[in-house]
Amino acid sequence: MKRRPDGLGPIVVLDRRLAKPLHRQLYDGYREAILDGRLRAGQRLPSTRSLASELGVSRMPVVIAFEQLAAEGYVEGRVGAGSFVSKALHGPTAPPTGATRPGRRRLPREVLPTVSEPWLEGTGPFRAAQPALDEFPAEVWARLVARRARSLPRRQMMYGDAMGFAPLREALADHLRTVRSVRCTAQQIMIVSGSQQALAIAGRALLSPGDAVWVEDPGFSGARDALTLAGARLVRVPVDADGLDVGAGIARDPAVRAAYVTPSHQYPLGVIMSAPRRLQLLAWARRAGAWVIEDDYDSEFRYDHPPIASLQGLDPDQRVIYMGTFSKILFPALRVGYLVMPLDLVARFGRIRAAMDNSPSPLYQAVLHDFMREGHFSRHLRRMRSVYAERRRALVAAIERELGDGVQIAGDHAGIHLVVLLPPGTRDRDLAVRAAQRGISVLPLSSCYASGRGRPGLVLGYGTTRVREIADAVAQLAALMRA
């Protein structure tokens, strides 16, 4: 009887030193060869006996590997003929790199265009919106975390309340009523994972797809992105010395559903919304049946006068949704922020929150509660006001010394950043790129405009920059500007 020629198989190297069994190594090698097209549909495979002899192993690992391949449909046996790659596999399912063009993948229209912002990649001096992590009481925080972790009850190992850890909401309500003049109870507070999620929840709760929203221009790009993802149509409204220009907003689109504002310290220009402008905004919201989303992101830091009271505290009609974050006061990785909403909207907001991700970690909410209730939060806040005031003075002095009358400083009376307004025609993006190459992280003011075009300037954060580093970093910026 004439012997059938044995099939050929792919090169499979077996390594007896690996923890993976030999049959699994052989299975993986043949499966990969079938998927990437090296073994084609209908191709004959070597017999288990000849393959075992070639590999120098017993026949059993080969038999087990082929049986597994057959069970999963990669290989089919024919009586008296041997084993073959299944004919149901029409060509390679994962083409070799560069060998063939993959099929078209259908994606929805891109909502947020990809932009290159190299100035955000570094962590050097003047990185905006970053707190002084070197001054954070890490030992105190670690002790509170360890204490909570040692006595963690089972209920805190489960999913938390969608509104947040109740004791933390009580402590936060006390703080907001006292320090920010916010009218609220703990029942109106929702704990969220930062300001971006706060905006995402508010957008879904208050807006229908296509609804128009006023946004400050220049303004916070993250807020624009969050509202865009919620389906909002953005209406850019200019900012003047009194804050968002309500009259300009009405002229551009009076029928919007909401307005997003940073009244206590406008981002990035740093202006404070005046009392007449605040009342004008609230009166417009009442007439238009619209909402006001107040982002109070760093209002605790003010140096010439006491902190400005919240816009929400002036609202008699409960049309203001108030949001804040602990990222600027404590540290960004904590990922804890909050929303304050009218009581009649609590259930609506809570249902949306539960559908998104339920709640932040109950453990860190409990630790933050202890940090506040035991007085560490207020002590840290007082200390940071002093630290930032000193860094701010050093930065302003260095700018005036190095750059003189060629620039104008804005927004330096509050927060943890200021703006250096540059002469018209200055290419602030190019300057930011060159600074990033020197390890200095400045934000070009023009990037804060929705159109990407606006008055040139540099946003300089002084939270992460120590006093002894400021003079040299400003001198390097001045040299770049002169060049």
N, C-alpha and C positions, 0 to 999 in steps of 0.2 A: 504494500500500500504506500502510495506517494505521500510523504509528510508535507503538511502545509507550511509555508514560510512563516516564521514568527514575526509579529508586528514590531515596530520601533516605538520607543517611548522617549519622553523628554529627559534631559539630564537632571537627575535628582540626587543631590548629595545628602547622605545620611550621616549624622553626627551623633555617635553614641554618648558623647559627653553632655549632651543637652538633657534637660529634665523631660522634654517632650518625647513621648514614646515613638519608636521607629515607625509604627503603622500610621501615626498621626503625621509625622514628617512626610511620609510617602503620599498620604492622602492630600495634604496641603499642596505638595508639588504638582501632582496630577490635576487637581482641581484648578490651580492657577494656570496651568498650561492649557486646559480646556477653555477657561474663561477668556484668556487673552488671545486665543486663536492659534497658538502653536500646535495644538491638536484639533483637527477639524472634525465636523460631524461625519460619522461613518468611518472614521479612520480606525484601523485595527490596532489593538494594543498587544504588547508582548504577553505571553502566557505567564501565569504566576510562578511556575517552576523556573522558566528561563530568566525572569526578572530577579527572582531571589538569588539565582546563581550569579548573575551579573553584579548584583549589589553586595554579595558576600554575606547574606543573612539567611535565616531559616525561612521557609515558605510561609509560615503563619502570619507575620506582619504584612506580607504582600496580600494574602487572602483577605485579611481583615480590612485593609485599605480599599481593595477593589469591591468588597461587599458593601462598604459604606458609600462608595461612589455610585454603585448600582442602586442602592436604596434611595439616594437623593436624586436619581434621574440623570446623572452625568454619563453613566456607562450602561450599556445593555449587552447581555450575553446571548449568544446564538448557539443552539445545541450543535455540537460537533464542529463549530467554526471558531469559537473563542470569544473574546470581549472586544467591543467596539465603542467608540464615542457615540453617544445617543444621537440619532438622526433628527430628534426633535430640537436639537440645538442648531439653529441655522446661522452658522458663522460665529465669530467672536462676540461675546456680550460686553466685553470691556476692551476696545481696540488698543493695540500698543501705542505708546506715546508717539505722536507725530505720524503714525501710519495712515490713519483715516480721519476724516473730519467728523466730529460727533454730531448727532442729530440736534436739531434746533430745540433749545429749552425755552419754553414760554414763560415769561415773567410779566407781572403787571407793570404798568407805566411807573417810571421812577418818580417818586414823590419828592424826595430830598436829593438834589444833585450832589455828586461827590466833588468836594473842593479841596485844594491843597493849601494847608495852613501850617507851614514848617515852624512858625513861631510858637505853636502849641506843643511841639514835640519835646522841648527841653524843660528843665526844672531849675534854670539858672536864676540870677537876680532879676527881680521885678516881675516874676510870673504873677499874673493877675488872679484874683479870687482865691488865693491860697493863704491860709492862716499861718501863724508862727508856731509850727509844730515843735520847735526847739523849746518853747516856753510852756508846752502842755504838761500838766502834772501827771505824767505817765505812771509814776509809782502809786499814786493815790488811785488812779483808774484801775491799775492791775490788781490792787488789793480788793477793790470793790467787785471786780469780775471774779476773782478767786473765791471771795466769800459767797457770792450768789451761786457760783458753779458747785461749790461744796454742798450747798443746801438746796439744790434745784428740785422743786417739787415736780411730780409727774405731770401736773396740769400745764406747767410751763414747757414741757417737752412735747406737748401737743400743738396743733395749730392754734394761734392766738385769735383774739377778737379782731374782726376786720377793722374796727375803729381804733384799735390799739390797746396797750396795757392801761387799765383803768387808773391805777395810782399815778402813773406818769402823766396821764391827761389831767388829773386833778392838780398835780404840781405845776404843770405847764399853764393851766388856766389861771392859777394864782399869779404866776410870773407875768403873763400877758396882761392881765387886768391891772397889775401894779405898775409895771415898767412901760408897757406900750399903750395903755388906755384902751385896750380891746374889750368890747362888751361880749362876754362869753361865759359859758359854763363848761365843765368837762364834757358834758353830753354833746356839745357842738364841735368838739375837737376830734380830728382823725389824724393818727400817726401814719406817715407815709415814708417812702424811701427817697427822700430828697425832693427838691423843688421841681425837677423834671416830671416825676411821677405825680406830684400835686397838680401840675398843669394838665397832664394827660387825663387824670380823673375829672378835674373841673371841666375840661373841654368836652368829654363824653357826657357829663351830667347836664351841662348847660346848653350845648350846641347841637344842632343837626348838621349833617354834611352840607357844605356850601354856605353856611351862615358866615356873615362877615364879622370881623373883630378888628377893633383899633389896636395897633401896636406902636410903641414909641420908635421913632427913627431919628437918630441912632438908638439901638436897643440891644437887648440880650438875644443873641442868635439861638441859644438853646430854647428860649421861650417861643421864638418863631417856629422852630422845628417841631416842638411838642404840639403847638396849636395846629400846625399844618398836618401833622399825622392824625390829629383828631378830626380832620376834614374841614377845618376853618379856611375861609378866604381872608387873607390878611390885607388890611387897609393901613398903609403907612401914614403916621401922623407926626409932624415935626415937633421937636422939643425946643422951647425957648427958655428964658431965664426964670420963668414961673412953672416950668414942667411941661407936661403934655399940653399942646395947644388945642383946647376943646373946640374953639371956633373953627380952626382949620380942619379938625376931624368932622365937624358937622358939614362943612362945605364939601368935603371929599365924599362922605357917605354918612348921612344921618341915620340910616336904617340898619345900623349894625346891631348885633345881639349882645356884644360884650366889648369891654375895653380892658386891655392888660397894661398896668402901670406900675412904676416903682417910685412912689411919691416921696418917700422919706430920704432917698438918696438915689437919684435917677442913674441907671446904668446905661452907658458908661460916663456920662458927662458930670454926674455928681450934683446936679442942681436939686433943690428942694421945692416941691410943689407948694406954691403960696396958698394961704388960706382962701383968698377969693377964687383961685383956680380950683381948689378942692371943692368948694361949695358949688361952683359952676359945673364941675364934672358930676357931682351927685344929683344936681337938679336936672341935668341932661338925662342921666340914667333913669330918674323917676319919670320924666316925660316920655322917654323912648321905650320904657319897659325893658331896659337893658341891664346887664350885669357889669360890675366892676371887679376885676381880679387884681387884688393888691399884693404885690410881691415885696415883702419886707425883709430882704435878704441879708442886710448887714447894718440895720438901723441902730443897733446897740452901741456902735462906735461913733461918737460925735465929740469934738474936741473944744470948740469955742463956746458952746451952749449945751444945755441938757438935751437928751434925745428928743426928736420930733414925735409927737403923738401920732398914732395910726390914723389913716383915713377911715378905717372901719368904725372907729370910735365916734366919728361925726355923723354916721349914717343912720337916720331915723327909720329908713324904709327897708332895712335888711336886704340891700342889693349888693353889698360888698362881700366877696369871698376873699378871706385873708389867708395868706400862706407865708411860711417862714421855714428856716432850716438851721440846723446846728453845725453845718459844714464850716461856716466862717468863724464860729465861736469856739468849737472844739476841734474836730478834724473831719475831713471829707469822707474817709473810709467808714465812718460810723453809719452813714446812709440813713439818717433819721431827719425827717422834716415833719411839717404839720400843716393841716388845713383847718380853718375855722369857718363854719357855714351856718346859715340860719337853721333853726330847729326843724322847720318843716321840710328841709332838704336832706336831713341826716340819713333817712332810710334810702333815699335815692343814691346818695354818694356811697353809702355803705355797701349797697348791692353791687355797684360798679367795682368798688375796691375788692370785694370778695371774689369777683369773677377774674380779677387781674392776677393777684398773688396772695390773697388772704391778709397777710400782715407781715411787718418786719419781725426780726428775731425777738421773741419775748424776753430772752436772756438779756440782750443789750438794752432793751427798753427798761427792764428792771434795774439794770446797773445805772442807766441814766437817771432814773427816778431817785436812786440813792444819792447820786452825785448832786442832784438838785436839793433834795430834802436835807442833806447833811451840811449844806452851806458851801460845798466845794465850787459849785457853779457860780454863785455870786462872787466869791473870792477870786476865781479865775477871771471873771468878766472885768472886775475892777482892775486887776493886774494888767490885763491885756489892753485896757484903755490907756494905761500909762506907757506900756511898751510901744504901742502903735503911735502914740502921740510923739514919743521921742524919735522913732524912725521917720515919721512924717516930717518933723522939723529938720532932721538931717537931710532928707531927700530934697525938700524945698530949698534949703540953703545951698546944696550942691548944684541944683539946677540953676539957681540964680547966679551962682559963681561961674559955672562952666558955660552956660548958654546965654546968660544976660538978657538983653531986651529982644533977642531974636525969637523968643517963644513966649507963650502965655500959659500960666498954670491955672487949671480949672478943677473944681471938685475936691479940693484938698481939705475941706473942713470936716469931713466925715468919712466913714468907711475904712477900707484898707487898700485903696488905690487912689491915684490922681491921674489927671490927663494933662499932657504937654501938647498944647495946640501949636502946630507948626505953620510956617508961612505958606500961603496958597501956592499950589503947584508942586509942593514937596511930595515925593513918591514914598509915602510912609510904609507901604508894603515892602518895597525894596529895602528900605532902611531896617525893617523888622527882620527880614531874611538875613541881611548881613550881620545884624546883632546876634541872631540865633547861631550863626556860624562862629561867633566869638563866645558862645555860651551865655548870652544875655537874652532873657525871654520877655520881650516887650510885645504888646498887642497893637497892631496898627488900628487907629481909630476908624479908618475907612471901612474896615472889615465888619464894623458894627452896624453899618447902614445896610438895609435890606437889598439895595441895588448894588452894593459893593463900592459905591462911589459917594464921597461926601468930604467934609472938611478933613484935611490931613492932620494927624496927630499920633501920639503914642500913649497908650494906657499903661501906666507903671504901677504894679502892685508892690507894696512894701511890707506885706505880711511875712514873707519868707526871707527877706533881706535884712541882715543884721546891720547895725549902725556902722560898724567898722568896714563893711563891704560896700556901702553906698557910694562914697566919694569916688572910689576907683571905677565902679561900674558906670557912674554918670560921666566920668572923664572919658571912658571908652566910647560911650554913646556920642559925646560931643565930637570926638575925633572922627567917628563914622559920618556924622552930619557934615563936618567940614570937608571931608573927602568927597 
